[in-house]
Amino acid sequence: MTKNIVEVSDSTFETEVLKSDKPVLVDFWAEWCGPCRMIAPIVEEIAQEYQDKIKVCKLDVDYNPATAQQFGVMSIPTLIVFKQGKPAARIIGYQPKSKLLDKILPIL
């Protein structure tokens, strides 16, 4: 995991994501998920390129089921952009970087 990505859990989610002063992209993923591994390098690129505009977090759904359930994450990878503590965009499944940015950039 790169230095630009914060690993969050059920216990740190509220502080790291919901109370963040800038928009947060949360990658809901699991170790065994192939598409999650495919999208990970793209999420890392976004974390690096937009580090001054958006905070990027990863949440392992196997170890943190409560948060995944709270936000209705049924399949992974699911990326949710939170702005002012509320979900502002949701991307489900693997998407190329251009499609991710199409959803994320208008929120920033």
Sequence and secondary structure as in RCSB ss.txt:
>XXXX:A:sequence
MTKNIVEVSDSTFETEVLKSDKPVLVDFWAEWCGPCRMIAPIVEEIAQEYQDKIKVCKLDVDYNPATAQQFGVMS
IPTLIVFKQGKPAARIIGYQPKSKLLDKILPIL
>XXXX:A:secstr
  TTEEEE TTTHIIIIIT SS EEEEEE TT HHHHHHHHHHHHHHHHTTTT EEEEEETTT HHHHHHTT  S
SSEEEEEETTEEEEEEES   HHHHHHHHGGG 
